[in-house]
Amino acid sequence: MPTPEPARLSRRERQVMDILYRSGHAAASQVREAIPDAPSYSSVRTILRILEEKGYVRHQEEAGRYVYAPRVKREKATRSALAHLLDTFFEGSAEKAVITLLDSSASSLSAEELDRIEQMIDKVRKAGR
């Protein structure tokens, strides 16, 4: 099954996916309990059904209730979402995205975080040669 498009998720759908990624799996009642300012139980079930139709989640029956889990690993979904973000806002340029991130968060980055970023850049440079 192809990876679903992350851009096609509503705010509530993204909240539900985040809950499922954190917990690994959950019933509708558990999802509802974890949502701030939660919609009704039937709305949560509808969101889960829509996510299943879109290919984001699957369910299995356990003790008479449906338990939902992500179909796509979080890492794969993250990469897909990041690719979409790069295409949409940065003309596909990782450089432009990194520059924007550094410009907007430079003062909040610790020395350790900057060192890790520098090490990653060095690693990518060496791999490219």
Phi, psi and omega in degrees: 000133179293156178292129178295157179280117180297332182294344183270013179261136173283173178301313180295320179297319177296321177300314181297317179298319179299318178298315180294322178294320180292318185270338184092319177194156180194151172277165181303320180296323179291321177298313182301318180298331184271351182271125174294141180051052189297144172285181180295162178303317180294327176293320178297317178298321178296316178299317178297320178297317179297317178298324178292317178297324179283348178093011181276327183230163173228163178228160169218153182272128178226123178052043175079010177225155178278133175244127186257147178216152178295145176274332185247134178299146183305320181299318180292319178295322179297315180297319179295317179295320179295319177299319178295317178299315178300314180296319185286316189250343187231022179052033179076008186264114174295324179302312180298322180293316180296317179299317179297315179298316180292320178298319186276341184233011185304319183288341182262357180277134178280167177299322180295318179295317178297321177297318179295320178297315179298318179296320179294319178298316178299318180297317180293320177302313182294322180292331182280349182266000000 
